[in-house]
Amino acid sequence: MTFIIAEIGVNWDGDFELVKKMMKKSKDAGCNAVKFQAFNQKILGNHPESKRLLKSAISDYNVERIDEISKEIGIEWICTPMYVEAVDII
């Protein structure tokens, strides 16, 4: 069996309507799952786009909504935890 994962990463900019469209398009394209990332300010340090990146990181704030959207669309989602505490969030 082939399992295809679409990388959403930080491209949704914390916009739930955009991520919903991205998940739908991924499912329509034949993907089995979409992938996100979880990171925090400590990891980003002084990155010039840290504010934007934090908006699109999986966090306590958005994990339940991402899960609801994926169930509504019928696509799996996964996340790369970039720090130890993110494992508990995911």
C-alpha positions as CSV (number, residue, x, y, z in Angstrom):
1,M,0.0,0.0,0.0
2,T,1.2,3.5,-0.8
3,F,0.5,6.3,1.8
4,I,0.8,9.8,0.4
5,I,1.4,12.7,2.7
6,A,0.9,16.4,1.6
7,E,3.2,18.9,3.4
8,I,1.1,21.8,4.6
9,G,3.8,22.9,7.1
10,V,3.7,26.6,7.7
11,N,1.9,27.4,4.5
12,W,-1.5,27.9,6.1
13,D,-0.4,30.9,8.2
14,G,-2.8,30.1,11.0
15,D,-5.8,30.6,8.8
16,F,-8.4,27.8,9.5
17,E,-10.3,28.5,6.3
18,L,-7.1,28.2,4.2
19,V,-6.0,25.0,6.0
20,K,-9.5,23.6,5.3
21,K,-9.1,24.3,1.6
22,M,-5.6,22.9,1.6
23,M,-6.8,19.7,3.3
24,K,-9.7,19.3,0.8
25,K,-7.4,19.8,-2.2
26,S,-5.0,17.3,-0.7
27,K,-7.7,14.7,-0.3
28,D,-9.1,15.4,-3.8
29,A,-5.6,14.9,-5.1
30,G,-5.5,11.4,-3.6
31,C,-3.4,12.1,-0.5
32,N,-4.0,10.0,2.6
33,A,-2.7,12.6,5.1
34,V,-1.4,16.1,5.6
35,K,1.6,17.1,7.7
36,F,2.2,20.1,10.0
37,Q,5.0,21.2,12.3
38,A,5.1,22.1,15.9
39,F,7.8,24.5,17.1
40,N,8.1,27.2,19.7
41,Q,9.8,30.6,20.1
42,K,12.9,29.0,21.7
43,I,13.6,27.0,18.6
44,L,12.9,29.9,16.3
45,G,15.1,32.3,18.2
46,N,15.6,35.5,16.2
47,H,14.3,34.1,12.9
48,P,13.0,37.0,10.8
49,E,9.6,35.3,10.2
50,S,9.1,33.9,13.7
51,K,5.8,35.6,14.2
52,R,4.4,34.1,11.0
53,L,5.9,30.7,11.8
54,L,4.4,30.6,15.3
55,K,0.9,31.3,13.9
56,S,1.2,28.2,11.7
57,A,2.8,25.9,14.3
58,I,0.6,23.2,15.9
59,S,0.0,24.3,19.4
60,D,-2.4,23.9,22.4
61,Y,-4.5,26.7,20.7
62,N,-5.1,25.0,17.4
63,V,-4.6,21.3,17.7
64,E,-8.3,20.5,18.4
65,R,-9.5,22.6,15.5
66,I,-7.0,21.0,13.1
67,D,-8.3,17.6,14.3
68,E,-11.9,18.6,13.8
69,I,-11.2,19.8,10.2
70,S,-9.4,16.7,9.3
71,K,-12.2,14.5,10.6
72,E,-14.8,16.6,8.7
73,I,-12.8,16.2,5.5
74,G,-11.8,12.6,6.1
75,I,-8.0,12.9,5.9
76,E,-5.4,12.0,8.4
77,W,-3.0,14.5,9.8
78,I,0.4,14.2,11.3
79,C,2.9,16.6,12.8
80,T,6.6,16.8,13.3
81,P,7.3,17.8,16.9
82,M,10.4,20.0,17.0
83,Y,10.5,20.2,20.8
84,V,9.8,17.6,23.5
85,E,6.7,19.2,25.0
86,A,5.0,19.2,21.6
87,V,4.7,15.4,21.8
88,D,2.1,15.8,24.5
89,I,0.2,18.5,22.5
90,I,0.0,16.3,19.5
